[in-house]
Amino acid sequence: MSIALDFPKEGIARVLLSRPEKRNALNGMMVASFIAALSEVTKLAQHGKCRVLLIEGAGKDFCAGADLEWMKKMAVAGVEENQADALQLATLFRRIHEMPVPVLALVQGATMGGGMGIVSACSLVIAATDAFFCFPEVRIGLVPYVVSPWVIAAIGRRAAGYYFTTAEKITVDVALRLGLLHRMVPAADLQSEGLKLARELSQFESCVLSEVRTLLSEPLLTDELTAGRLAKLRRKIWKAEA
């Protein structure tokens, strides 16, 4: 199975990219399974059974981007099939970004292309010191279109433009400075540190964490909107204690 979903323990769900023989490269079936897993986690969250989602990659790499065999197959497909396939990949990144719970990526080894879309769409990212990142698309005559909204939001337009254009490898320390990730740890500590943070987050009020996600998705933050949200949340959380 290319995507494995572990149901919540301590309120923590886990999606594992499980195609290590292909460096967890994405194909159509894997993307569809990923979206289905996110739907299951969303249902659990709505019933208060999940507070945090971990995304991990099996083997040495997190995700080496799109499977080239799949991409070449799509290149000769009909216009409608090609469009639907590309839209499914874009939908995956949006679904990660819009999850009602914090999404924490634990990253090791290579993260490229579509893998960058996953990482950029997540709420929080912890990477091993052996991790590296790259947009190799220009080398094969493509442009990282569907990952671009999330990458630009994560690291800014100028930095994204540089790495989209040069395909230069981004080391983990540079990724940390750019804001692509939030913490780097020794590879041996990646899972334990990720689980530790997930457990800390799972102790917070789930509706508060959901509000944080909603806040960060707003295209324009006005005084009226932020004040209204705060007033509503204060009544929801503290009214019973008054």
N, C-alpha and C positions, 0 to 999 in steps of 0.2 A: 504494500500500500504506500502510495507516494506522500499521502498526508495522514498523520495519525493524531487523533484527538483523545487526550486524557481528560476525563470528566473531573470536576472540581474536588480537590482535597484541600481543606482549610479555606475554601472559597476561591481557590486558584485553579484555573483551567490551563491546559498546555496544548499547543498545536506544534507538531514536529514535522518539519520538512524531511521526508524520509526517502530520499533517492540518492544516497551517497555515491553510488557507482557513477552517477552523472553530475556529481558535485551539487546536487539538489537543484539542477537547472529546471526551469519551469516549462511545461508543455500544457496543451489545452486541458487534458484530463486532470492534471495536477492543480491548475488554476480553478477549475470547476469544483474539485474536492475541497480546496482551500476555502472557497466562498461558502460551500455547504457547511464546513466546520465552523466558520464564523457565525452562520445563522444559528447553529446549535448553541453556541456560546451566548449569543444574544438572548435566546429563549431562556437559558439558565439565569442570565443576569436579570431579566424581567421578573423572574420568580424569586429573586434574592438568593440564588444558589451559587452565583459566581460574582466575585468582586474584582478580580485581576486576571488578565490573560497573558501567558508567556508564549512567545514564538521562538523556536529554536531550530537549528539545522543539524541533521545527523552527519557524522563523519568529520572530516577535516575542514570543510568549508560551510559557510552559512548558506549562500545561494550564488551560483555562478551566472545568474541571469537567465535569459531565454534559451531553451534547447534549440540549437541551430537546425537540426533536422526538422523540428516542428516549424520553425520560421520559414525554411525553404519550402515546406509543404504548403504553408499559407500563401507564399509568394505566387504560386501557380493556381491557387483556388479562385473561385468566382469572386466578384466584387463584394457581393452581399455576405458571403461566408468569411471573407477576409476582414471586412468591417466588423462583423459580429465577434470574431475572434479577438480583434484588437480591443473592442469595447469591453469584452469580458475581463481582459487584463486590467484595463483602466478601472473597471468596477471593483476588482479585488483591492486595489490601493485605496479607493474611496471607502470601501466597507471597513477596512482596517482603521482608517482615520475616524470614521463615524461610530466605532464601537462604543457602547454605553459604559464600558469599564476601561481603566487604564490598560494599555497594551505595551508590554515590555519585551523588547527583542534582546536576545543573548547571542552575540555575534562572534564567530571565530573564523579564521582563515579568510577566504575570498568572499567578497560581496560585490557583485557587478551587475550592471544593467538593471533588469527587473528586480533583482535583490535590493538594489538601492531604493527602488520604489517602496518595497516592504519596510525597510529600515526608516526611510524618511516619513512614512505615514504613521509610524508607531509613536506612542506618547513618550516613551523612555527607551534608551538604548544603552546597554552595557556591552563593551567589546573586550575581547582578550587582546593582550599586547601583541599577538601574532597576526591580528586582523589587518586587512587592507581593503581598499575600496577603489572602484574604477568604473568609468563609463566607456566601454570599448566600442560603442556603436559606430563611431565615425570610421573606425578601421575596417569595417565590413560594409560600408556604404549606407548606414542608417543614421537616424537621429533619435535620441532618447525622448521621444514625444510624450508617451503616457506617464512616465515617471516625473516629467519636468515640473508639474505643479507642486508636487510634494517636496522635491529636492530644492526648488527655488524658495519655498516656504521655510525649509530647514536651514539652508546655508546662505541664502541671498542670491539675487540675480547675477551679480558680478562674479562671485565665486563659481556658481553653477555654469555660467558661460565659459569660464576658463577651462573647467574640467570636462565639459561637454565637447569643447573644441579640440583640446589636446589629448584626450584619453589618458592623461597622466595618472599614475597610481597615487592614491591618497593614503599615506601611512596613518596609523592609528592616532599618533600624537597630533598630526595635522587635522584629522577628522574631529578630534576633541576640540581643538581651537576653533574650527569652523562652526561648531555647534551641531554637527551631524550626530554625535553621540554625547552622552552625559558623563560616562565614567569608563575608565579602562582598568582592567585587573589582570593578574597573571592567568594564563590559560587554565591552569589547574584549579583556579578559584572561581571560574566563570559561573558554573551552575550554582554553587553554594551562595555566591554573592547575589545572583539573580533571585534565588529563592528567598534569601533573607529580605531583600527589598520588597518582593511580592508579598511576603507575610506582613511586613510593616504596613503596606498599602491596604491589605485586606482588613486591617483593624479600623480603618476610617469608615465613616458613614458612606454607604454606596451612593446615595442620592447626591452627596457633596462631590464625590469623585466624578459622577456623571455631569454635574454642573460645570466642573472644570473643563471637561471635554467639550461641552456645548459652548462655553465661553471662548475657547481657543478656535472654534469653528466660525465665529461671527465675522462676517466680512467688514463690518464697521462697528466699533464700540463707541456709542454715544453716552453722555452722562445720564440721560434718561433711562437707557437700556440697562446700564450697569447698576444704577441706583435701584431700579425696579427689581432686578434679579436679586440683589442683596436683601432688600426688604422682604421679598417673598420667601427667600431661603431662611432668613432669621425666624420668621413666623413658623415655618415648617419644622425647623430643628429645635427651637427653644420655647415655643409657645406652651408646650405641655409642662415645661419646668417652671413657668412663671406663676 
